[in-house]
Amino acid sequence: MSKNNIINLRCFDQEIGKIGYDENLNKSYFQYNPAFLKSGIYSNLFPLIFKRVEQTQVFSQYNNDTFRNLPPMIADSLPDMFGNLIFKTWLESNGFEKITALEQLAYVANRGMGALEYEPIAHIPRNTSINLDEIITVLKKVMRQKSNTISDGMDTEALINIFKIGSSAGGAQPKILISENKKSGKIIPGDVEYSNQYHHYLVKLHLDDEHRYNKCLIEYSYFLTAQCLDIEMMCSKLIDNKHFATLRYDRQNGEKQHTLTASGLTGWDFRNPQISSYENLFNLANYLKVPHHDIHELFKRMVFNVVFANADDHLKNHAFIYNEISNEWQLAPAYDMTYSLNPILNYKKSSRALSINNKRVDINREDLLKIAKENTIKNPKSIIDKTVQAIAYWQQQAQIAGISDKIISNMKRDFWN
């Protein structure tokens, strides 16, 4: 595989600049396209980290597993745990060993989450159909494999299909990107399609033999409860009554949406507890000058996560969307709002990913109300009370979804009141 030391960055059909990487020095480089800077358009595309100057900018401070030596906004385009597993498996099946993060961006190309695109594009065969059963069969092999993929009898054609639609999405759970024709209902790979003729979904897959419970059913019950509380989320549904499908907020009205996580916007490592706090998240939202409605919305999400024991609400699980017309940012719809523990093995207290009032456990009403006061939240006590009252609604929805009484009981022990 040839090494790409420089790659072009594009967004909204504009060449934004070039990204370079020096393996020997563990440094990355970024230089704006002078023509883009002079045009003055999209001036708030990267509100932090990149300076709007023509000189080459050098970055050596992001040498960790989260950013892989790249500027954080660019590293946001790379896959996380599951996507990297698929990427590694596909590479091994094609005789490759290791590639740089910059070379990986050539495979992300125009298929990634959000609106950022990378050139030159590494060629990947394009196909137009999806067989969900085949995908799940291959994924089970991928999740179980301990050695070389080919020796395990892996179907490389099926694997490349998963690689194309499963290596861009973040997170640890198996997931794929699909597009569903609005008229015919036909499902096709969702890696490059973003027209308004389709509904574009991120689908979290339940592999029947991976757990004694279904995480997707739990997440769907959480979605219904959040919807009941008027928390902004993209419409979601179950496929075959076991896979969780949610519309992509980065594909709307036939357009790509430029989205960045809180970690990608700022360079805050979501694994670093010293900077992982709701206070910092609210400060970022205020710095971006999002509408106050979004600040109120963020408070509702924080309360929901506390009440319903979503302790994995880290800095990559909160995102913002850029409006290229107004040149402004706003809070993205909520995602990954779900129970973050194992309901079968929840015998120990969990520490929250984002602290509240310098605390990660035993969060109380005073802690929540302190955040509310600092951010001028109206009727915060009512928000807290309504969220606690929604536990009964969640239990009803969980039972309808087919979640067992034992799992429901175990989960409720971790709920807050």
C-alpha positions as CSV (number, residue, x, y, z in Angstrom):
1,M,0.0,0.0,0.0
2,S,1.4,3.4,-1.0
3,K,1.8,5.9,1.8
4,N,-0.1,9.1,1.5
5,N,1.9,11.9,3.3
6,I,-0.5,14.7,2.3
7,I,-4.3,14.5,1.9
8,N,-6.8,17.1,0.7
9,L,-9.6,18.2,3.0
10,R,-12.9,19.2,1.4
11,C,-16.3,20.4,2.7
12,F,-19.4,21.7,0.9
13,D,-17.7,21.2,-2.5
14,Q,-14.8,23.5,-1.4
15,E,-11.2,22.5,-1.0
16,I,-10.5,23.7,2.6
17,G,-6.9,22.8,2.9
18,K,-4.3,20.1,3.1
19,I,-3.3,17.7,5.9
20,G,0.1,16.3,6.3
21,Y,1.7,13.7,8.6
22,D,5.3,12.9,9.5
23,E,5.6,9.4,11.0
24,N,9.2,10.0,12.2
25,L,8.4,13.2,14.1
26,N,4.8,12.2,15.1
27,K,3.6,15.5,13.9
28,S,0.7,16.5,11.7
29,Y,0.3,19.6,9.6
30,F,-2.5,21.6,8.3
31,Q,-2.5,24.4,5.7
32,Y,-5.6,26.3,4.6
33,N,-6.2,26.7,0.8
34,P,-5.4,30.4,0.3
35,A,-8.4,30.8,-2.1
36,F,-10.7,29.4,0.5
37,L,-9.4,31.8,3.2
38,K,-9.7,34.8,0.8
39,S,-13.3,33.9,-0.1
40,G,-14.4,34.4,3.5
41,I,-17.1,31.7,3.3
42,Y,-17.7,29.3,6.1
43,S,-15.4,31.3,8.4
44,N,-16.7,29.5,11.4
45,L,-16.2,26.0,10.1
46,F,-13.5,25.3,12.6
47,P,-14.1,27.7,15.5
48,L,-11.3,26.3,17.6
49,I,-7.7,24.9,17.1
50,F,-7.2,25.9,13.4
51,K,-6.0,29.5,13.0
52,R,-7.3,31.3,9.9
53,V,-3.9,32.0,8.5
54,E,-2.2,30.9,5.3
55,Q,0.9,29.5,7.1
56,T,1.3,25.8,7.8
57,Q,0.1,24.9,11.3
58,V,2.0,22.1,13.2
59,F,0.4,19.8,15.7
60,S,2.3,17.5,18.1
61,Q,0.1,17.6,21.2
62,Y,-2.4,15.0,20.0
63,N,-0.2,12.0,20.2
64,N,-2.7,9.6,21.8
65,D,-5.2,6.9,21.0
66,T,-8.1,9.3,20.7
67,F,-6.6,11.7,18.1
68,R,-3.8,9.5,16.6
69,N,-1.5,12.5,16.0
70,L,-4.2,14.3,13.9
71,P,-5.9,17.6,14.6
72,P,-9.0,16.6,16.6
73,M,-11.5,17.9,14.0
74,I,-9.9,15.6,11.5
75,A,-9.6,12.7,13.9
76,D,-13.3,12.9,14.5
77,S,-13.7,11.4,11.0
78,L,-11.9,8.2,12.0
79,P,-13.8,5.2,13.2
80,D,-13.9,4.2,16.9
81,M,-13.7,0.7,18.4
82,F,-16.0,-1.3,16.3
83,G,-15.1,0.5,13.1
84,N,-11.5,0.0,13.7
85,L,-12.1,-3.7,14.3
86,I,-13.8,-4.0,10.9
87,F,-11.0,-1.9,9.3
88,K,-8.3,-4.2,10.8
89,T,-10.2,-7.3,9.7
90,W,-10.6,-6.0,6.2
91,L,-6.9,-5.0,6.0
92,E,-5.8,-8.5,7.1
93,S,-8.0,-10.2,4.6
94,N,-6.3,-8.1,1.9
95,G,-2.8,-8.9,3.0
96,F,-2.1,-5.5,4.6
97,E,-0.7,-5.1,8.1
98,K,-0.7,-1.5,9.3
99,I,-1.6,1.9,7.8
100,T,-1.2,5.4,9.1
101,A,-4.2,7.5,10.3
102,L,-3.8,9.6,7.2
103,E,-4.0,6.6,4.9
104,Q,-7.1,5.5,6.8
105,L,-8.7,8.9,5.9
106,A,-8.2,8.0,2.2
107,Y,-10.6,5.1,2.9
108,V,-13.0,7.2,4.8
109,A,-12.9,9.5,1.8
110,N,-16.4,10.9,1.1
111,R,-18.1,8.1,3.2
112,G,-17.5,9.4,6.7
113,M,-19.9,10.8,9.2
114,G,-20.5,14.5,8.8
115,A,-19.5,16.6,5.8
116,L,-15.7,16.5,5.8
117,E,-14.3,14.6,2.8
118,Y,-10.7,13.5,2.0
119,E,-8.8,13.1,-1.3
120,P,-7.2,11.2,-2.9
121,I,-9.9,8.5,-2.5
122,A,-8.8,4.9,-2.0
123,H,-10.7,2.8,-4.4
124,I,-13.3,0.5,-2.9
125,P,-15.7,-1.5,-5.1
126,R,-19.3,-0.2,-5.0
127,N,-22.3,-2.4,-4.5
128,T,-26.0,-1.6,-4.4
129,S,-27.6,-4.2,-2.2
130,I,-27.7,-5.3,1.4
131,N,-28.3,-8.7,2.9
132,L,-28.8,-8.2,6.6
133,D,-28.6,-11.9,7.5
134,E,-25.3,-12.2,5.6
135,I,-23.9,-9.2,7.4
136,I,-24.8,-10.5,10.8
137,T,-23.3,-13.9,10.0
138,V,-20.0,-12.3,8.9
139,L,-20.0,-9.9,11.9
140,K,-20.3,-12.8,14.3
141,K,-17.1,-14.3,12.8
142,V,-15.4,-10.9,13.0
143,M,-16.3,-10.5,16.7
144,R,-15.2,-14.0,17.5
145,Q,-12.0,-14.2,15.4
146,K,-8.7,-14.6,17.2
147,S,-6.4,-15.1,14.2
148,N,-6.1,-14.5,10.5
149,T,-9.4,-13.6,8.9
150,I,-8.9,-15.6,5.7
151,S,-8.1,-18.8,7.6
152,D,-11.4,-18.5,9.4
153,G,-13.2,-18.9,6.1
154,M,-14.2,-15.3,5.8
155,D,-16.2,-14.3,2.7
156,T,-14.1,-11.3,1.5
157,E,-17.0,-9.9,-0.7
158,A,-19.3,-9.9,2.3
159,L,-16.6,-8.4,4.4
160,I,-16.0,-5.5,2.1
161,N,-19.7,-4.7,2.2
162,I,-19.5,-4.5,6.0
163,F,-16.2,-2.5,5.7
164,K,-17.9,0.1,3.5
165,I,-20.9,0.6,5.7
166,G,-19.6,-0.3,9.1
167,S,-16.2,1.2,9.5
168,S,-17.2,4.9,9.5
169,A,-19.6,5.0,12.4
170,G,-18.3,5.6,15.9
171,G,-18.7,3.6,19.2
172,A,-18.1,0.1,20.3
173,Q,-21.4,-1.6,19.3
174,P,-21.7,-3.4,15.9
175,K,-23.4,-0.9,13.5
176,I,-23.9,-0.2,9.8
177,L,-25.0,2.7,7.7
178,I,-28.0,2.1,5.3
179,S,-30.3,4.2,3.1
180,E,-33.9,3.3,2.6
181,N,-35.7,4.5,-0.5
182,K,-38.7,6.6,0.6
183,K,-41.0,5.2,-2.2
184,S,-40.0,1.6,-2.7
185,G,-38.6,0.8,0.7
186,K,-35.5,-0.8,-0.9
187,I,-32.4,-0.7,1.4
188,I,-29.0,0.0,-0.1
189,P,-25.6,0.7,1.5
190,G,-25.5,4.1,3.2
191,D,-21.8,4.9,2.7
192,V,-22.1,7.4,-0.2
193,E,-25.8,7.9,-0.8
194,Y,-27.2,11.1,0.9
195,S,-30.0,12.3,-1.5
196,N,-33.4,13.3,-0.4
197,Q,-34.9,10.2,-2.1
198,Y,-33.8,8.1,0.9
199,H,-34.1,7.9,4.6
200,H,-30.6,7.5,6.0
201,Y,-30.1,5.3,9.0
202,L,-27.4,4.3,11.4
203,V,-28.4,0.8,12.5
204,K,-27.1,-0.9,15.7
205,L,-27.1,-4.6,15.2
206,H,-28.1,-7.2,17.8
207,L,-26.0,-10.4,17.3
208,D,-28.3,-13.1,18.7
209,D,-25.5,-15.0,20.6
210,E,-23.6,-12.0,22.0
211,H,-25.7,-11.4,25.2
212,R,-28.5,-12.8,27.3
213,Y,-30.3,-9.5,26.6
214,N,-30.8,-7.2,23.7
215,K,-29.1,-3.8,24.0
216,C,-31.1,-2.5,21.0
217,L,-34.4,-3.0,22.7
218,I,-33.1,-1.1,25.7
219,E,-31.9,1.8,23.6
220,Y,-35.3,1.9,21.8
221,S,-37.1,2.1,25.1
222,Y,-34.8,4.9,26.1
223,F,-35.5,6.7,22.8
224,L,-39.3,6.5,23.4
225,T,-38.9,7.8,26.9
226,A,-36.6,10.7,25.8
227,Q,-39.2,11.5,23.1
228,C,-41.9,11.6,25.8
229,L,-39.8,14.2,27.6
230,D,-39.4,16.3,24.5
231,I,-35.7,15.7,24.3
232,E,-34.6,16.3,20.7
233,M,-33.6,13.0,19.0
234,M,-33.8,11.8,15.4
235,C,-36.7,9.4,14.7
236,S,-35.8,5.8,15.5
237,K,-37.3,2.4,15.0
238,L,-36.7,-1.3,15.4
239,I,-35.8,-3.5,12.4
240,D,-37.0,-7.1,12.7
241,N,-37.9,-6.2,16.3
242,K,-34.3,-6.5,17.4
243,H,-32.0,-4.0,15.6
244,F,-32.1,-0.3,16.6
245,A,-32.2,2.1,13.6
246,T,-32.0,5.9,14.0
247,L,-32.1,8.5,11.3
248,R,-28.7,10.2,10.8
249,Y,-28.6,13.8,11.9
250,D,-25.6,14.3,9.6
251,R,-27.7,13.5,6.5
252,Q,-30.8,15.8,6.3
253,N,-32.8,17.2,3.4
254,G,-30.5,15.6,0.9
255,E,-27.5,17.4,2.3
256,K,-24.5,16.5,4.3
257,Q,-24.3,18.2,7.7
258,H,-20.9,19.3,9.1
259,T,-20.9,17.9,12.5
260,L,-18.2,17.6,15.2
261,T,-18.2,16.0,18.6
262,A,-17.4,18.1,21.7
263,S,-14.0,16.2,21.7
264,G,-13.4,16.9,18.1
265,L,-14.2,20.6,18.3
266,T,-11.9,21.3,21.3
267,G,-9.2,18.6,21.4
268,W,-10.5,17.5,24.8
269,D,-9.6,13.8,25.1
270,F,-12.9,12.1,26.1
271,R,-10.8,9.5,28.0
272,N,-9.3,12.3,30.3
273,P,-11.4,12.6,33.4
274,Q,-9.7,15.9,34.3
275,I,-11.5,17.8,31.5
276,S,-14.6,15.6,31.2
277,S,-17.3,17.5,32.9
278,Y,-20.8,18.9,32.1
279,E,-19.5,22.3,33.1
280,N,-17.0,22.2,30.3
281,L,-19.7,21.0,27.9
282,F,-22.0,23.9,28.8
283,N,-19.0,26.3,28.5
284,L,-18.4,25.0,25.0
285,A,-22.0,25.4,24.0
286,N,-22.0,29.0,25.3
287,Y,-18.7,29.7,23.5
288,L,-20.2,28.5,20.3
289,K,-23.1,30.9,21.0
290,V,-25.8,28.3,20.4
291,P,-29.4,29.4,21.0
292,H,-30.4,29.4,24.7
293,H,-33.0,26.7,23.7
294,D,-30.0,24.4,23.1
295,I,-28.6,25.2,26.6
296,H,-32.0,24.3,28.0
297,E,-32.0,21.1,25.9
298,L,-28.5,20.2,27.1
299,F,-29.7,20.4,30.7
300,K,-32.6,18.1,30.0
301,R,-30.2,15.5,28.5
302,M,-27.9,15.8,31.5
303,V,-30.8,15.1,33.9
304,F,-32.0,12.2,31.7
305,N,-28.6,10.6,31.8
306,V,-28.4,10.9,35.5
307,V,-31.9,9.6,36.2
308,F,-31.7,6.7,33.8
309,A,-28.1,5.6,34.6
310,N,-26.4,6.5,31.3
311,A,-22.9,6.9,32.7
312,D,-21.2,6.7,29.3
313,D,-22.3,10.2,28.2
314,H,-18.7,11.2,27.4
315,L,-17.5,14.1,25.2
316,K,-17.8,12.1,22.0
317,N,-21.4,11.4,22.8
318,H,-22.3,15.1,22.5
319,A,-22.1,16.8,19.1
320,F,-22.8,20.1,17.4
321,I,-23.9,20.9,13.8
322,Y,-22.7,23.8,11.7
323,N,-25.1,25.8,9.6
324,E,-23.2,26.8,6.5
325,I,-25.8,29.5,5.6
326,S,-25.9,31.3,8.9
327,N,-22.2,30.4,9.7
328,E,-23.4,29.4,13.2
329,W,-23.4,26.3,15.4
330,Q,-26.2,24.5,17.2
331,L,-26.5,21.5,19.4
332,A,-27.0,18.2,17.5
333,P,-29.9,15.9,18.3
334,A,-29.1,13.6,21.2
335,Y,-27.7,10.1,20.5
336,D,-26.4,7.1,22.4
337,M,-29.0,7.8,25.2
338,T,-29.1,4.4,26.7
339,Y,-28.3,2.3,29.8
340,S,-24.6,2.0,29.8
341,L,-24.0,-0.9,32.2
342,N,-24.6,-4.6,32.0
343,P,-28.0,-5.2,33.6
344,I,-26.9,-8.8,34.4
345,L,-23.7,-7.9,36.2
346,N,-24.5,-4.5,37.6
347,Y,-23.2,-5.3,41.1
348,K,-20.9,-2.3,41.5
349,K,-21.4,1.4,41.4
350,S,-20.4,3.1,38.2
351,S,-18.5,6.4,37.8
352,R,-19.9,8.9,35.4
353,A,-17.9,9.8,32.3
354,L,-18.8,13.5,32.7
355,S,-18.6,14.9,36.2
356,I,-21.2,17.2,37.7
357,N,-20.2,19.7,40.4
358,N,-16.8,17.8,40.6
359,K,-18.6,14.5,41.3
360,R,-18.9,11.3,39.3
361,V,-21.0,9.3,41.8
362,D,-23.9,10.1,44.1
363,I,-25.2,13.1,42.1
364,N,-28.0,14.9,43.9
365,R,-30.5,17.5,43.1
366,E,-28.3,20.3,44.4
367,D,-25.6,19.3,42.0
368,L,-28.1,19.5,39.1
369,L,-29.6,22.8,40.3
370,K,-26.1,24.3,40.6
371,I,-25.6,23.7,36.8
372,A,-29.1,25.1,36.2
373,K,-28.3,28.3,38.0
374,E,-25.0,28.8,36.2
375,N,-26.7,28.5,32.9
376,T,-30.0,30.3,33.6
377,I,-32.2,27.3,33.1
378,K,-35.9,28.0,33.7
379,N,-37.9,25.6,35.9
380,P,-35.1,23.2,36.5
381,K,-37.0,21.5,39.4
382,S,-39.9,20.7,37.1
383,I,-37.5,19.2,34.6
384,I,-36.0,17.0,37.2
385,D,-39.4,15.9,38.6
386,K,-40.8,15.1,35.1
387,T,-37.7,13.0,34.3
388,V,-38.0,11.0,37.5
389,Q,-41.8,10.5,36.9
390,A,-40.9,9.2,33.4
391,I,-39.4,6.1,34.9
392,A,-42.9,4.5,35.0
393,Y,-43.4,5.3,31.3
394,W,-40.0,3.8,30.5
395,Q,-40.9,0.6,32.4
396,Q,-44.1,0.3,30.4
397,Q,-42.2,0.8,27.1
398,A,-39.5,-1.7,28.2
399,Q,-42.2,-4.4,28.9
400,I,-43.9,-3.7,25.5
401,A,-40.5,-4.1,23.8
402,G,-40.1,-7.5,25.4
403,I,-37.4,-6.7,27.9
404,S,-37.6,-9.2,30.8
405,D,-38.8,-8.3,34.2
406,K,-35.4,-9.3,35.7
407,I,-33.5,-7.0,33.4
408,I,-36.0,-4.1,34.1
409,S,-35.7,-4.7,37.9
410,N,-31.9,-4.8,37.7
411,M,-31.8,-1.6,35.7
412,K,-34.2,0.3,38.0
413,R,-31.8,-0.3,40.9
414,D,-29.4,2.0,39.2
415,F,-32.0,4.7,38.4
416,W,-31.9,8.0,40.3
417,N,-34.7,9.5,42.3
